[in-house]
Amino acid sequence: MNLEIHEKLLDSISKKDFSFVKESLVDLNPTDISNILIRFNEEEISEILSNLDANISAEIILEFPEDVRTSILKELDNASILKVIEELESDDATDLISDLDEKKSKEILETMNPQDSNEVQTLLQYAEDTAGGIMQTELVEVKDSSIIKDAINWIRLIANDVPDFYLIYVTNETDKLVGYVSLRNLIISDPDSKISSIMEEIEVSVLPSLDQEEVSIIFANYNIVSLPVVDENQKLLGRITSDDIIDVITEEAEEDIYSLAGVGEYNHPIYSSFISKTKSRLPWLLVTLMGEIVIAFIIYIYFSGTLVNFILLAAFMPAVMATGGSVGIQTSAIVVRALGMGTINTSQAIKVIFSELKLSLVLGAICGLLAGLSGFFINGNTEEGTKFFTVIFFSLSLASVMSAVFGAAFPLFLNKLKVDPANGSGPIVTMANDMFSAISYLFIALLII
């Protein structure tokens, strides 16, 4: 369906028939529209967005990956960008403005409504991956001394400016956050009572400097839909909503996947620059390559004779290295995820490594048994086949165990150093496994054969 719409839109754009474009997209979900539009180039996308209603364009542009969005914003004029930003909540508007170059962002901020501009500039002070960077300033706040019926009237006045609120935050006369009231309790309570009589205690609040990954863990642990952000004096600054956290979880998961694969950051295959993609991917490839070159030298200097005399060893070397590597990557992925979710910590390192050791020993023994039997039957000679079985069985078991140690220990070590445990884990574990597996395999062969 998307491909069919794409072809029709392409024809309409060439004819400058934007009425058909609007009709084709108006009933679609913003995510679906972004998936259709991403097939076009930046100029075409910006032209389409300029001819759609600002509220629709605002929803669509947020669905694009950051590098695609940045490319599109370069093509849009200031007037079009301003119309889009005016439709966004403060946190989304801040994200969009942060994607602009310094000159353009300054021009937009100067043209915006002064109150909105001040809110965005306040949010721009916080790092984008912190609680302050993902919070929004739009919220419903009432005083603890307010009468319930007066609070309801106040909420009616400001409701259009605050999207999707379920909690009403309660502050005292010094603007300190003291509690909250659910929308349900507010409606069913005695209208002549005070807010303080029905408010509940805030379970958790966060400072704006807290990392967004820690914020996502708080949402999961406390099962909440909104989280207040306060300063050191407990003054209410903003709130983080569950839809923001969904984006954070997705972003953190993608970041871990790319880091595990040795890709520094997300790069779109089309819109990201060649230099950006090269810088992101080359360093870890070079690290891995250097490790493999070391292995090649060691094999050439110390084990070339062993391989010449028993060619079947060379044939099975990739199997030993690949199986060990797979165990290491599996372990690394599990440990990185557990660290990210906060279900383990570095003080449990010994337990984690020991647990993976037991599992990898069983996995390695099973794989070693199968590979060894295969080598035994391929060889055909009972005496040599038995020796070869022994080499394969012990080598693969040992490689699996040590690779699991690498896969568990490296992320835990990085986490201890306050470095993202996913950062380069895949390439490093692969290199360490290959070096150990190849050398131990050939050394065992040298002893037995």
Number of C-alpha atoms within 10 A of each C-alpha: 6 13 10 9 16 19 11 14 24 16 13 15 16 10 9 14 12 18 11 13 21 17 11 15 17 13 9 11 12 20 15 13 24 20 15 20 23 18 15 15 14 21 14 18 22 23 16 19 23 19 14 18 13 20 14 18 24 23 19 21 24 18 16 19 15 18 17 19 21 21 19 21 24 17 15 18 12 16 12 16 24 19 17 23 24 16 16 17 17 23 24 21 23 24 19 22 23 15 17 18 12 10 8 16 17 12 12 18 17 11 13 16 11 11 9 17 18 14 17 24 15 16 25 17 10 16 16 18 16 18 28 29 24 28 27 26 21 20 22 21 19 22 21 23 16 17 18 23 18 15 22 16 11 14 17 10 10 13 14 9 12 14 12 11 15 14 19 19 23 26 21 16 9 9 15 16 26 19 20 23 22 15 13 10 12 19 12 8 15 15 15 11 14 19 26 20 14 17 19 15 11 15 10 12 18 21 18 24 15 16 18 24 19 16 22 21 17 17 18 14 9 11 10 13 15 18 23 25 25 20 16 9 9 18 17 23 20 23 24 25 19 16 10 17 22 12 13 18 16 11 15 17 14 14 19 25 20 21 24 23 20 24 25 22 17 19 21 14 9 12 17 16 12 12 8 14 17 13 13 19 18 13 15 22 17 12 15 19 14 13 17 18 12 12 18 14 12 15 18 12 9 13 16 14 12 17 17 11 10 14 10 14 19 14 11 16 18 14 16 26 24 18 21 31 27 18 27 30 25 15 27 28 21 14 27 26 19 13 19 22 15 13 10 17 16 16 10 10 16 12 12 19 20 14 14 22 20 12 16 25 19 14 19 24 20 15 21 27 19 15 18 25 19 16 24 21 13 11 16 11 12 11 11 15 19 19 18 24 23 21 26 31 23 20 29 31 26 23 32 33 26 24 34 31 24 25 32 30 21 22 28 28 14 16 19 14 10 9 12 19 25 27 25 23 28 27 22 23 30 24 22 19 31 25 20 17 29 21 20 18 23 23 17 15 22 15 8 11 15
